[in-house]
Every structure is written in structure tokens, then in C-alpha cells.
Amino acid sequence: MLRTRLTWIILGAVVAVVVFAGVDALRSSLRDTSPATRAAPTFTGATNVSQEEPVCNRGQMAVAVQVRKPDDTRPVWNQRDRDNPGWRAWQRTPVATLVVRNVGSSACRLVHGRYDFGIRDGADRWMARWDGNNVFAGTYEPSAETSFSLPNVFSCDRPAPFSAIATVGHYSARLEHLTYDQVTCGL
């Protein structure tokens, strides 16, 4: 008897939800204005949607972790400055750098620009990690690239060798056997 009563309660609740959803949908369709009476969007400048660059596909974009000299416009700190103990100096030697490049033959838009870039030590523990949204999103002409050099690490007392792991949108890359210099811990 209890099982039958529970079945009827559940069935009644489901019917009530369906009826409520139907009434709500009917009411909201009556409130909407027809498409003909809506105001057209206003554009400033010469915007032509048909000439917008296509979204990049997997064959057009490449993500890599490379050892490069840091970009002069971003701070990259050397964690061990031998001339000034306790002070950090600008990194002057090549470091792990996340690179996103259009390897295709036509321009395209990278829509998913979320990135995650980190360094793991020889014991496979995170030693540095950065992430962000839309840093790499945008239009890329053929051969154009954007990069992010490793700014610093949490601590230089970790065991080597190091690994750099990166993802940008749906793309990923990894670089193994990095040295102390390449993760901002050079002397």
C-alpha cells in the first residue's frame, strides 16, 4: 500500500512540473514581440560579418613550449641573483616559453584563448603555475605568434630536471629535461 501511494505522489509531482512548464512557456511566448517589431542592432564603423576571419582549426594552430630569450616587455625574474643575495634580477638567459603560432596558410581567429602553463620538478610536484582567460585569443595571420615567457617559480630548492606543461584552448604541449637556468633559477 505504501509503495502504491509513493508511486502516485511521484507521478503527481511529475505531471505538476510538466503542466507548470507548459503554462510558463505559453505565457513567455505571449510576452515576446514578433521579430518584425524588434529594433535592428546598431553598428558603428564598417563591420561586415561575412569578412570575419574563420575560426582556427587544429591544422592551423600549433602550441609549443620552447626555450627562448624572454620578451623585453614582460618581467622575468632570476630567482638566484649572485650579485645581490636576497634580491631578484631580470632574467637575461633563455627560459621556458609558451608559444602559440598560426602554421596554416590563411588568417584565422583563435576563439578559446584560455591557457594553463606550469613547471613540474623532478619529483613531479608543481613548482610554478599560471593560467588565464583569453590571453591567446585573437586573429592570427599566417606565421604570426604570441608567446608567454615563464616569469618565475615558487622556489628554486626543488630537484631537477624540470618539465613544462602547457594548454591553450584545445591544444597542449610539453617540454622535458629543463635545467635550473631555463626555469629562472640560474646562477
N, C-alpha and C positions, 0 to 999 in steps of 0.2 A: 504494500500500500504506500509506504514512504517513497519507494522508487518511482511509482506512477505519479505521485504528487510532484516530485522533483522534476520529472520529465515535463509535466505540464507547466511548471514555473519557468523552466529554461525555454520551452517553446514560446510561451507568452512573452518573455523578455526579448527573444529574437524578433518576433512579429512586431513588438512595440518599437524596436530600433529601426526596422525596415520602414514602418509607417512614418515615424518621425523623420527619417532621412528623405523619404519621398515628399512629404509636406515641405520640408526645408528647401529641397531642390526646386519645387514648384514656386514657392514664394520668392526665392532669389532670381528665378528666371523672369518673373513678372516685374521685378525692380530694375533689371538691366534695360538700358536703352538699346535700340537697334543700332547696328553698325553704321547705318547711313547718317544717324544724327550725332555721332561722336565727332569731336574736333580732331582734325588731322594733326599729326605731330609737326612741330616747328623745327626746322633745321637752319642753322646758321652756317654760312660758307658753302662751298661746293662739295657736298657729300654725295657720292654715288656708290650705293651699296654693291652694285654689280662689279665694280672695280676693286673691291676689297680683296686683299690677299687671301688665298686659300689657307686653311688650317694645315700646319705641318704634319706630314705622315712619318712613319717610322724610318722610311728610306731617306728622308731629307735631313733629319737631325741626328747629331752624334753628341754623346756626353762622354767626357773623359776626365780622368784625374791625371794631371801631368805635373812634373816638377819644373817650375818656371820662376823667373825673377818676379817679385811682387810688383803689382801695379803701383806707380808712384802716388796715385791719388787716394789710396786706402792705407790706413795704418797696419803694419805687420810688425809685431814686436818680437825681438830676440829675447828669450827668457833668461839667457845667461850672458850678460854683458861683462866681460872680464875686466874692462877698464873702470867700471863703476859698479862695484858689488852692491846689490840691492836695487839697482836701477835697471830699467829695461831700455834697450836701444832699438832703433829702427832696424828691421831685418834687411840685410843687403844681399844675402845669398838666396838662390832659388829655393822655393818652398812648394809643398803640395798645393795645387791649384785646381779648382773645379772649372771645366771649360765646356761650354755649350756652343756648338757650331752647326751652321747650315752646310751640309755636304751635298745638297741637291743642286740642280741646275736652274731653279727658279725661286723667287722670293716666296716666303710663307710666314704665317703667324703661329707662334708657339702660344697656345692658349693656357695650358697648365704649367705655370711657372713656379709652382711650389718646389722648394728644394730642401734637402737634408744632407749635410756634409759633416762627416765625423772622422776622428782618428782613434784607432784601437791600438793598444800597446801589445807587447809580446805575450802578455798573459790573457789577451783577448778581452780586456776591460776598456770601456770608453775613457779616453783621455782628453777629448775635446769634441764638441758637437755644436753645430749651428743649423738653424732652419729658418724658413721664412716663406711668405707668400708672394707670388708674382714678381720675384726679383729677376727671373729669366724670361718672363712672358714678354711678348712683343713681336714685331716684324723683323725677320732676318733675311737679308739679301743673300745671294749665293756667296759662300765663303766667309760670311760675317760671323762673328763670335762674341760671346760675353763670358767673362771669367770672374771668379771669386777666389782670391788667394787666402790661404789659411792665416787668420790674424794672430792667433796664439793658441797655447794649450793650457790646461788647468795646472799642470805641474810637470817638471822635467825629471822627476825621480822615478820614472817608470821604465820597465825593461824593454829593450829593443828586440827585434825590428818592429816597425810600426806599419799599420795598414790604413789607407784612406778609403773610405766608403762613401759614395755619393748617389743620390737620386734627384732627378729633376723631372717632375710630372711622371710620365710612364717610363722614363729612361733611367738606366743605372750604370755605374762604373765603379771599378775598384782598382787600387794600385797597392801592391805588396812590397815589402822589404824596404821601407823608407828608413832613413837614418835620422839621428838627432837633429842635424842641420836642417833637414827637409821638413821637420815639424816644429820649427822655431826654437830649438834647444841647442843650437850650435855654440861653440866657444869662440 
